[in-house]
Amino acid sequence: MTVAHPGTPFGLGRRARFGWLVAVVWLVYLGQPVGTVWDHPPGPARDLGLAALVLFGAGYLAIFVWLRRAVWERRRIPPRQAAAALAGLFLIGTATIPSAGGDWLVTLVYVSAAAVLVLPTRAALALVVVLAAVPVISPHFVPAWEPESGVAFAVLLSALAVFAFSRLIERQAQLIAAQQEIRRLAVAEERARTARDLHDILGHSLTVIAVKAELAGRLLEVDPERAGGEVADLERLAREALADVRSTVGAYREVTLATELAGARTALRAAGVSAELPDTVVELPPARGELFGWAVREGVTNVVRHSGARHCVVRVDPDEVEVLDDGRGPLPPGGPHPGHGLLGLRERAEQLGARVLVGRGPDGRGFRLRVSFRAEAR
């Protein structure tokens, strides 16, 4: 902890381990009452004064450590306990009066600093005002004492300095907490992104592999040569899926519309679904092209896996991509929840300001998946 004044709250980080040592240094300002007590004639008053000063310093450090622990644990010190601790510290200071005389007033500086640390702001302000008045008023009741305007100023200055530093440390603690929360959310977002990408990649690839494996099994006896070609495709698709997984985990994978259209043509042909796909790819910004690529991948995967369709159409223009089939259509109301693929596609679209629309085709049959940037689609 970095302490710029008696009772100044500790800084965060490695320096906090040694904050109490710096707090000990500030006890040097007790030198004045210590010297006065030491010069007092030997006797019970002198012994009481020395013991009280030692106990006072230990009490001040105890409050300091108490506060530090409370901040580490992110909890507030109960006001009643704080008031009791301050009252005890004040009473210990008054025990030095028989031997220290008016010099005991120096202890009020430490009580003031501790009050700002452990009490609510309003209560601390009221107590500081009272403590600052004591050095000025007390000589009217004890003629042997001189007015100590310097001590009164030190009480106020101590409270102001501690208040300023405490607010600074509080803001620093809030900033650190906010940074930790941002890091936690970033990790959570990255995990969600990776899970979403892995699902989209493996869902599509494994679907095509399963379809081709089934086709190869049927062809094995009737057309071994073609079955061999399908098996070769299976090996290629498996290697591509493995490469996709590795590149996704490494955050280097790039999805493009052209690649996904080519993959869609292969997947639909393997599933026995006739396809209408664009012969050319429109020029798109990279982010939009990637989103449309994910849409084609998700739409075609659903056609192959779930739809039972015999025909599929993919349309692409600069503002919209659409996958349409003549299969079973959307899930009925109350049916299973949409898969992770559509949820992930919606998340991607929302990040770019697009909208995902699903439903039946224009003629009321089949299933249509559309990702659109057009205002009328919103």
PEHU-V220841 format. One record per residue. PHI is phi in degrees with one decimal (999 if undefined). BURIAL is + if it has 9 or more other ideal C-beta (glycine too) atoms within 8 Angstrom, else -. D_LAST is the distance of its C-alpha to the last C-alpha in Angstrom with 1 decimal. Layout:
PHI:BURIAL:D_LAST / PHI:BURIAL:D_LAST
//
This chain:
999:+:55.0 / -98.2:+:55.7 / -115.2:+:57.8 / -105.5:-:58.6 / -164.6:+:60.4 / -53.4:+:62.0 / 89.6:+:59.2 / -61.1:+:56.4 / -63.7:+:53.6 / -75.6:+:53.3 / -80.4:+:50.9 / -91.5:+:48.6 / 101.4:-:49.3 / -63.0:-:52.6 / -63.8:+:54.5 / -62.8:+:53.9 / -64.6:-:56.4 / -109.3:-:59.2 / -61.3:+:58.1 / -65.1:+:60.9 / -67.7:-:63.4 / -68.2:+:62.3 / -62.3:+:62.5 / -60.9:-:66.1 / -59.0:-:66.9 / -70.8:+:66.0 / -70.5:+:68.7 / -60.3:-:71.1 / -71.5:+:70.8 / -80.3:+:72.8 / -57.7:-:75.7 / -62.6:+:77.1 / -65.3:+:77.6 / -62.0:+:78.7 / -62.8:-:81.4 / -64.8:+:82.6 / -65.5:+:82.8 / -64.1:-:84.5 / -78.8:-:87.1 / -68.9:+:87.8 / -54.4:-:91.2 / -54.3:-:91.0 / 156.6:-:90.5 / -58.9:-:88.1 / -64.5:+:86.1 / -65.4:+:85.6 / -62.8:+:84.7 / -63.4:+:82.2 / -64.4:+:80.6 / -64.5:+:80.2 / -62.5:-:78.8 / -65.4:+:76.4 / -67.0:+:75.1 / -62.6:-:74.5 / -65.4:+:72.7 / -64.0:+:70.7 / -61.5:+:69.5 / -65.5:-:68.6 / -65.4:+:66.8 / -62.5:+:64.8 / -64.7:+:63.8 / -63.0:+:63.0 / -63.7:+:60.5 / -59.7:+:59.1 / -66.1:+:58.6 / -58.5:+:57.3 / -62.9:+:54.6 / -59.6:+:53.7 / -64.1:-:53.3 / -63.6:+:51.2 / -69.9:+:48.7 / -58.5:-:48.7 / -86.9:-:47.8 / 54.8:-:45.3 / -135.8:-:47.0 / -93.2:-:48.7 / -77.0:+:52.4 / -57.9:-:53.4 / -56.3:+:54.8 / -65.8:-:58.0 / -66.3:-:58.8 / -63.0:+:58.1 / -62.9:+:60.4 / -64.7:-:63.1 / -64.7:+:63.0 / -67.3:+:63.3 / -61.8:-:66.2 / -62.7:+:68.0 / -62.9:+:67.6 / -63.5:+:68.9 / -64.4:-:71.9 / -62.6:+:72.8 / -62.9:+:72.9 / -68.0:-:75.2 / -68.2:+:77.6 / -86.9:+:78.5 / -58.2:-:79.9 / -57.3:-:83.5 / -109.1:+:83.8 / -93.3:+:81.1 / 62.8:+:81.7 / -68.9:+:79.2 / -69.3:+:77.7 / -63.4:+:75.8 / -61.8:+:73.3 / -60.8:+:71.7 / -64.1:+:70.2 / -66.3:+:68.0 / -61.7:+:66.0 / -70.6:+:64.9 / -63.4:+:64.3 / -62.5:+:62.1 / -61.9:+:60.1 / -64.4:+:59.7 / -62.6:+:58.6 / -64.3:+:55.7 / -73.1:+:54.6 / -109.0:+:54.8 / -101.6:+:54.4 / -57.3:-:51.4 / -56.4:-:51.3 / -65.3:-:52.9 / -64.3:+:55.7 / -64.2:+:56.4 / -62.3:+:56.6 / -62.4:-:59.1 / -67.0:+:61.2 / -62.3:+:61.3 / -61.5:-:62.6 / -63.7:-:65.3 / -65.0:+:66.3 / -68.0:+:66.5 / -77.4:+:68.8 / -59.0:+:71.2 / -62.8:+:72.8 / -85.9:+:73.4 / -87.1:-:74.6 / -56.9:+:76.6 / -60.9:+:79.6 / -69.5:-:80.3 / -101.7:-:81.1 / -124.6:-:82.6 / -58.0:-:85.0 / -71.7:-:85.5 / -93.0:+:82.0 / -99.9:-:80.8 / -57.5:-:77.5 / -112.9:+:74.9 / -65.0:-:72.4 / -65.2:-:71.4 / -67.9:+:70.5 / -60.2:+:68.5 / -64.8:+:66.6 / -63.5:+:66.1 / -61.5:+:64.6 / -66.7:+:62.1 / -64.5:-:61.3 / -59.8:+:60.9 / -62.7:+:58.5 / -64.4:-:56.4 / -64.0:+:56.4 / -64.9:+:55.5 / -62.1:+:52.7 / -62.9:-:51.2 / -69.3:+:51.5 / -65.8:+:50.1 / -64.9:-:47.0 / -63.2:-:46.7 / -67.1:+:47.1 / -61.8:-:44.6 / -65.2:-:42.0 / -64.0:+:42.9 / -64.2:+:42.6 / -64.3:-:39.1 / -64.3:-:38.1 / -63.3:+:39.6 / -62.0:-:37.8 / -65.5:-:34.5 / -64.3:-:35.2 / -63.7:-:36.1 / -66.4:-:32.9 / -63.5:-:30.9 / -63.1:-:33.0 / -63.2:-:32.5 / -66.1:-:28.7 / -64.9:-:28.9 / -63.9:-:31.0 / -62.2:-:28.7 / -65.4:-:25.7 / -66.4:-:27.9 / -64.3:-:29.1 / -64.3:-:25.6 / -63.7:-:24.7 / -63.8:+:28.0 / -61.8:+:27.6 / -65.0:+:24.2 / -65.5:+:25.5 / -62.8:+:28.7 / -63.3:+:26.9 / -63.8:+:24.8 / -69.3:+:27.9 / -68.9:+:30.4 / -59.2:+:28.3 / -68.8:+:27.8 / -63.4:+:31.4 / -67.7:+:33.2 / -63.0:+:31.5 / -63.8:+:32.7 / -61.4:+:36.1 / -63.3:-:36.4 / -63.9:+:35.7 / -67.3:+:38.2 / -63.8:+:40.7 / -64.1:-:40.6 / -64.2:+:41.0 / -62.8:+:43.8 / -63.5:-:45.5 / -70.5:-:45.5 / -86.6:+:46.8 / -56.2:-:49.5 / -91.7:-:52.2 / -86.5:-:51.2 / -148.4:-:50.1 / -56.9:-:51.2 / -64.7:-:50.5 / -67.6:-:46.8 / -60.9:+:46.6 / -62.2:-:48.0 / -63.7:-:45.3 / -65.5:+:42.6 / -64.0:+:44.4 / -62.4:-:44.4 / -62.6:+:40.7 / -59.4:+:40.4 / -62.5:-:42.4 / -63.2:-:40.3 / -63.6:+:37.0 / -63.8:+:38.6 / -65.4:-:39.7 / -64.1:+:36.3 / -63.2:+:34.6 / -63.4:-:37.3 / -64.7:-:36.7 / -62.2:+:32.9 / -62.5:+:33.7 / -62.7:-:36.2 / -69.2:+:34.0 / -67.9:+:31.1 / -60.7:-:33.5 / -83.9:-:34.8 / 63.4:-:31.4 / -111.0:-:32.2 / -73.5:+:30.1 / -126.9:-:27.7 / -99.2:+:25.2 / -124.2:+:24.7 / -63.7:+:22.9 / -61.9:-:26.3 / -63.8:+:28.0 / -70.3:+:25.5 / -65.7:+:25.6 / -65.3:-:29.4 / -65.7:+:29.4 / -64.1:+:27.1 / -61.9:+:29.7 / -65.8:+:32.5 / -64.4:+:30.9 / -67.4:+:30.0 / -64.7:+:33.5 / -65.8:+:35.2 / -84.7:+:33.4 / 76.0:-:34.5 / -104.4:+:31.0 / -70.0:-:30.9 / -131.0:+:28.2 / -117.0:-:26.6 / -124.0:-:25.5 / -61.6:+:25.1 / -78.8:-:28.6 / -126.7:-:27.5 / -105.3:+:24.9 / -69.1:-:22.8 / -75.1:-:23.4 / -135.0:+:20.7 / -58.7:-:20.8 / -52.6:-:22.4 / -64.8:-:19.6 / -69.1:+:17.0 / -61.1:+:19.8 / -65.4:+:20.6 / -61.1:+:17.1 / -64.2:+:17.1 / -62.6:+:20.7 / -63.5:+:19.8 / -64.5:+:17.2 / -62.9:+:20.1 / -60.6:+:22.5 / -66.7:+:20.6 / -63.6:+:19.8 / -69.8:+:23.4 / -59.3:+:24.9 / -66.6:+:23.4 / -62.2:+:24.7 / -69.2:+:28.1 / -85.3:-:28.4 / -116.1:-:26.9 / -78.1:+:26.0 / 69.0:-:29.4 / -78.2:+:28.0 / -113.3:-:30.2 / -144.4:+:27.8 / -138.8:+:24.8 / -122.9:+:22.7 / -119.3:+:20.9 / -117.6:+:19.0 / -136.9:+:18.2 / -137.8:-:17.2 / -59.0:-:16.6 / -113.4:-:12.8 / -159.6:+:12.4 / -130.1:+:14.7 / -140.3:+:15.3 / -120.0:+:18.1 / -129.0:+:19.3 / -131.8:+:22.6 / -111.8:+:24.9 / -89.6:+:25.7 / -69.8:-:25.6 / 95.5:-:21.9 / -65.1:-:19.8 / -65.3:-:21.9 / -68.1:-:23.0 / -55.6:-:22.1 / 83.3:-:24.3 / -76.5:-:24.8 / -58.7:-:25.0 / -67.1:-:22.4 / -54.2:-:20.1 / -70.4:-:22.1 / -65.2:+:22.1 / -61.4:+:20.8 / -65.6:+:17.3 / -62.5:+:17.3 / -63.4:+:18.5 / -64.4:+:16.0 / -62.7:+:13.1 / -61.7:+:15.3 / -62.2:+:15.7 / -64.2:+:12.1 / -61.5:-:11.5 / -63.8:-:14.6 / -104.2:+:13.4 / 83.7:-:10.0 / -99.8:+:8.4 / -131.7:+:6.6 / -101.5:+:9.1 / -121.8:+:9.1 / -128.8:+:12.7 / 167.3:-:14.6 / -79.2:+:17.3 / -70.5:+:17.9 / -57.5:-:17.8 / -91.7:-:21.3 / 82.8:-:20.7 / -120.7:-:22.5 / 69.2:+:22.1 / -132.8:+:19.2 / -127.0:+:16.2 / -115.7:+:14.5 / -134.3:+:11.8 / -117.1:+:10.6 / -134.2:+:8.4 / -102.0:+:8.3 / -76.7:-:7.3 / -63.4:-:5.5 / -69.8:-:5.5 / -86.2:+:3.8 / -95.3:-:0.0
//
